[in-house]
Amino acid sequence: MDGKISTAAEAGENDAIPRVHEVHARSGSEPRLDGLRAGATKPVADKSPARWAYERIILYIRNFEEQLDNAHEVAMGFTGGDAGVLRIEGIGYFDPDIVTFYGSDGSGARTQLIQHVSQLNVMLRALPKPQPDDPPVRIGFRLVADLDEE
């Protein structure tokens, strides 16, 4: 308890707003919830499973990118099978239960992953930029800005 007195409405709202708790060996690796205003503060019950998964993935992508140096960009590794990785260039959802990732694979071929939220399993990876002299592309910050505009 933080010692703060809450109204009944605030207490009910606090119960409906999502929370995150993680412990890491290195300080600064924890996902941040700040920066998402409208999207992340709506009660979970008011969102579809796809929307809720989409918002949380965005938080993890943005946090992962904040820890990358300028030589790397975020990509997503596939678990199970030999599908490789997808350099994340976009993410979306289709209510009520589909999340979609857009990007390119290691050879530069356009790639799209369509996944049901019950099968969602995302591994973020740091990949060297395709063009070392270009600035890194940071999709997480664009995704957060899009949520904040809604």
Contacts in CASP RR format, 6 or more apart in sequence:
PFRMAT RR
TARGET T0000
AUTHOR 0000-0000-0000
METHOD contacts of the structure
MODEL  1
MDGKISTAAEAGENDAIPRVHEVHARSGSEPRLDGLRAGATKPVADKSPA
RWAYERIILYIRNFEEQLDNAHEVAMGFTGGDAGVLRIEGIGYFDPDIVT
FYGSDGSGARTQLIQHVSQLNVMLRALPKPQPDDPPVRIGFRLVADLDEE
6 14 0 8 1.000
13 43 0 8 1.000
16 43 0 8 1.000
16 44 0 8 1.000
16 45 0 8 1.000
17 40 0 8 1.000
17 41 0 8 1.000
17 43 0 8 1.000
17 44 0 8 1.000
18 33 0 8 1.000
18 40 0 8 1.000
18 44 0 8 1.000
18 52 0 8 1.000
18 56 0 8 1.000
20 30 0 8 1.000
20 31 0 8 1.000
20 33 0 8 1.000
20 59 0 8 1.000
22 29 0 8 1.000
22 30 0 8 1.000
22 31 0 8 1.000
24 30 0 8 1.000
28 67 0 8 1.000
29 63 0 8 1.000
29 67 0 8 1.000
30 63 0 8 1.000
31 59 0 8 1.000
31 60 0 8 1.000
31 63 0 8 1.000
32 59 0 8 1.000
32 62 0 8 1.000
32 63 0 8 1.000
33 40 0 8 1.000
33 59 0 8 1.000
35 144 0 8 1.000
35 148 0 8 1.000
36 55 0 8 1.000
36 58 0 8 1.000
36 59 0 8 1.000
36 144 0 8 1.000
36 147 0 8 1.000
36 148 0 8 1.000
37 147 0 8 1.000
37 148 0 8 1.000
38 147 0 8 1.000
38 148 0 8 1.000
38 150 0 8 1.000
39 55 0 8 1.000
39 147 0 8 1.000
39 148 0 8 1.000
39 150 0 8 1.000
40 55 0 8 1.000
40 59 0 8 1.000
40 147 0 8 1.000
44 52 0 8 1.000
47 55 0 8 1.000
48 93 0 8 1.000
48 95 0 8 1.000
48 96 0 8 1.000
48 97 0 8 1.000
49 96 0 8 1.000
49 97 0 8 1.000
49 117 0 8 1.000
50 93 0 8 1.000
50 94 0 8 1.000
50 95 0 8 1.000
50 96 0 8 1.000
50 97 0 8 1.000
50 98 0 8 1.000
50 99 0 8 1.000
50 117 0 8 1.000
51 93 0 8 1.000
51 95 0 8 1.000
53 93 0 8 1.000
53 99 0 8 1.000
53 117 0 8 1.000
53 120 0 8 1.000
54 91 0 8 1.000
54 92 0 8 1.000
54 93 0 8 1.000
54 99 0 8 1.000
55 147 0 8 1.000
57 91 0 8 1.000
57 99 0 8 1.000
57 122 0 8 1.000
58 91 0 8 1.000
58 140 0 8 1.000
58 143 0 8 1.000
58 144 0 8 1.000
58 147 0 8 1.000
60 122 0 8 1.000
60 124 0 8 1.000
61 74 0 8 1.000
61 88 0 8 1.000
61 91 0 8 1.000
61 124 0 8 1.000
61 139 0 8 1.000
61 140 0 8 1.000
61 143 0 8 1.000
62 140 0 8 1.000
62 141 0 8 1.000
62 143 0 8 1.000
62 144 0 8 1.000
64 74 0 8 1.000
64 124 0 8 1.000
64 126 0 8 1.000
65 73 0 8 1.000
65 74 0 8 1.000
65 138 0 8 1.000
65 139 0 8 1.000
65 140 0 8 1.000
65 141 0 8 1.000
68 74 0 8 1.000
68 126 0 8 1.000
68 136 0 8 1.000
70 135 0 8 1.000
70 136 0 8 1.000
71 128 0 8 1.000
71 129 0 8 1.000
71 132 0 8 1.000
71 136 0 8 1.000
72 126 0 8 1.000
72 127 0 8 1.000
72 128 0 8 1.000
72 129 0 8 1.000
72 136 0 8 1.000
73 87 0 8 1.000
73 126 0 8 1.000
73 127 0 8 1.000
73 128 0 8 1.000
73 129 0 8 1.000
73 136 0 8 1.000
73 137 0 8 1.000
73 138 0 8 1.000
74 87 0 8 1.000
74 88 0 8 1.000
74 124 0 8 1.000
74 125 0 8 1.000
74 126 0 8 1.000
74 127 0 8 1.000
74 138 0 8 1.000
74 139 0 8 1.000
74 140 0 8 1.000
75 85 0 8 1.000
75 86 0 8 1.000
75 87 0 8 1.000
75 88 0 8 1.000
75 124 0 8 1.000
75 125 0 8 1.000
75 126 0 8 1.000
75 127 0 8 1.000
76 85 0 8 1.000
76 86 0 8 1.000
76 88 0 8 1.000
76 101 0 8 1.000
76 113 0 8 1.000
76 122 0 8 1.000
76 123 0 8 1.000
76 124 0 8 1.000
76 125 0 8 1.000
77 83 0 8 1.000
77 84 0 8 1.000
77 85 0 8 1.000
77 86 0 8 1.000
77 122 0 8 1.000
77 123 0 8 1.000
77 124 0 8 1.000
77 125 0 8 1.000
78 84 0 8 1.000
78 85 0 8 1.000
78 86 0 8 1.000
78 113 0 8 1.000
78 123 0 8 1.000
79 121 0 8 1.000
79 123 0 8 1.000
84 105 0 8 1.000
84 106 0 8 1.000
85 105 0 8 1.000
85 106 0 8 1.000
85 125 0 8 1.000
85 127 0 8 1.000
86 101 0 8 1.000
86 103 0 8 1.000
86 104 0 8 1.000
86 105 0 8 1.000
86 111 0 8 1.000
86 113 0 8 1.000
87 103 0 8 1.000
87 104 0 8 1.000
87 105 0 8 1.000
87 106 0 8 1.000
87 108 0 8 1.000
87 127 0 8 1.000
87 130 0 8 1.000
88 101 0 8 1.000
88 102 0 8 1.000
88 103 0 8 1.000
88 139 0 8 1.000
89 102 0 8 1.000
89 103 0 8 1.000
89 104 0 8 1.000
89 137 0 8 1.000
89 139 0 8 1.000
90 101 0 8 1.000
90 102 0 8 1.000
90 103 0 8 1.000
90 139 0 8 1.000
90 143 0 8 1.000
91 99 0 8 1.000
91 100 0 8 1.000
91 101 0 8 1.000
91 102 0 8 1.000
91 139 0 8 1.000
91 143 0 8 1.000
92 99 0 8 1.000
92 100 0 8 1.000
92 101 0 8 1.000
92 102 0 8 1.000
93 99 0 8 1.000
93 100 0 8 1.000
94 100 0 8 1.000
97 116 0 8 1.000
97 117 0 8 1.000
97 118 0 8 1.000
98 114 0 8 1.000
98 115 0 8 1.000
98 116 0 8 1.000
98 117 0 8 1.000
99 114 0 8 1.000
99 115 0 8 1.000
99 117 0 8 1.000
99 120 0 8 1.000
100 112 0 8 1.000
100 113 0 8 1.000
100 114 0 8 1.000
100 115 0 8 1.000
101 112 0 8 1.000
101 113 0 8 1.000
101 115 0 8 1.000
101 122 0 8 1.000
102 110 0 8 1.000
102 111 0 8 1.000
102 112 0 8 1.000
103 110 0 8 1.000
103 111 0 8 1.000
103 112 0 8 1.000
104 110 0 8 1.000
104 111 0 8 1.000
105 111 0 8 1.000
106 127 0 8 1.000
108 130 0 8 1.000
129 136 0 8 1.000
129 137 0 8 1.000
END
